[in-house]
Amino acid sequence: MPVELIESRTLRFGHRHFLPIMLSPMAGITSQPFRQLCLELIDEYCTQYDTQSTETLAGIFVDEMVAARAIAGKISKVRAKATFAHNERFRSLQLHCTDALWAQTAAFQIASERLADHIDLNFGCPVKKVTKNGGGSALGANPDLLRAIIHGVKRGVEEGCDNNSEAVLPISAKFRIGIDDDDVHFLRTAEIAVEEGCELLTLHARTAQQFYSGKADWSAIKLLRDTVPKEVLVFANGDILTLEDAIRCVRETGANGVAIGRGCMGRPWVFAELSEYYTTGSTFALRPKLKEVVEIMMRHLELTVSWVKAQGNSELAAVKLFRQNIGPYLKGFNAKEVKMQMLKAVTVLEIDQAARQLDLEQDYPTALESLARGRSRSQKKVFLPPKW
Ligand SMILES: Cc1cc2nc3c(=O)[nH]c(=O)nc-3n(C[C@H](O)[C@H](O)[C@H](O)COP(=O)(O)O)c2cc1C
């Protein structure tokens, strides 16, 4: 791959340079242990790139969403979860907001207390308990409140950084195409977001009604890229599971970068594959044997336990939280019974003992790599507040 292409793929966002890669925020999944692991794997597998010393950062690895109200209200349990690892040089926090004043207060606190280096705004969550209170994807259908929230966040970060423009945290917005096929409003959302100061837009190219089902409509991403000013970054999201998908999506849409969600569940090394591509041009696929996958999984578990314990919770709580990762790691391997044992385990030792029964020499099930993982349920009714 020519060097020019790779250089042109380095993005500038908020006074920093990045590879064009994003870990798409996922509640319960993209918390500190997972992000730390993704960065460790980039360092382990990339031949010419190092997350700690290279000026260009490895990408934007976004924490799971946090309620602005909880940050603003200084709810200690919530703040204790929104932590970052020592190897995260750019700390991205995602806020979900339902009210402009809370949003502004939360942004002010994040900026003034230096809780993060970037705020991403969640306008895409389709879950009932979020949308029925006017948050997540409901906001695209209420342009005045959407504008007020982004405006509040921008003011909050400016005031929190004493209007020092070099230090002001960049803000970004993540949204869907619309509520359903009859209410498609992503271009309006984008226009408002840009007018109010978002420097980066991530489009999950589905409607809220689709939830995670059906196919993401990448043509909407292309339309967004063709519509918003060039200096605003557009990240593509939806059904980008592998490096090949990422390359194809960027080629088809012209997006500046790719945001990977479910594709990295059980495959956190996908970011190493992307980083290697964007720094050397090499399209290598890691495809670790089961032995290596189990090592990565156990490291993920170890990081989860120390993170959960640091919040004052037990090993059992960590093991329970970790369970959702076991299926994705073992997907496609001959590991059915061991997986069941692991899912019932209540200690790390039990998971470790179960892993010892596996035939660790199994090759990576390549055919499954590009199949959807995580949630892909059917369409759902979107609940909006009354008179929305
Ligand atoms: C379990 C789960 C949790 C999610 N949580 C969030 C979240 O907190 N914030 C958000 O903006 N999107 C969230 N998403 C959406 C993803 O970030 C992403 O937009 C979506 O999964 C589509 O991308 P993908 O096809 O790469 O998975 C979540 C998705 C899943 C599957």
The ligand as an ORCA input file, in Angstrom:
! r2SCAN-3c Opt
* xyz 0 1
  C     -24.407     -4.537     23.848
  C     -24.390     -3.239     23.144
  C     -24.300     -2.063     23.870
  C     -24.279     -0.833     23.214
  N     -24.132      0.314     23.944
  C     -24.002      1.511     23.314
  C     -23.710      2.689     24.039
  O     -23.552      2.700     25.269
  N     -23.595      3.861     23.331
  C     -23.747      3.896     21.962
  O     -23.626      4.977     21.366
  N     -23.980      2.787     21.257
  C     -24.094      1.599     21.897
  N     -24.261      0.461     21.163
  C     -24.273      0.546     19.693
  C     -22.872      0.313     19.120
  O     -21.965      1.310     19.536
  C     -22.906      0.310     17.591
  O     -23.390      1.563     17.166
  C     -23.812     -0.779     17.025
  O     -23.586     -2.012     17.669
  C     -23.602     -0.921     15.516
  O     -22.261     -1.192     15.218
  P     -21.745     -2.689     14.922
  O     -22.540     -3.221     13.761
  O     -20.289     -2.520     14.648
  O     -22.034     -3.478     16.170
  C     -24.335     -0.778     21.803
  C     -24.408     -1.966     21.081
  C     -24.437     -3.175     21.722
  C     -24.511     -4.440     20.903
*
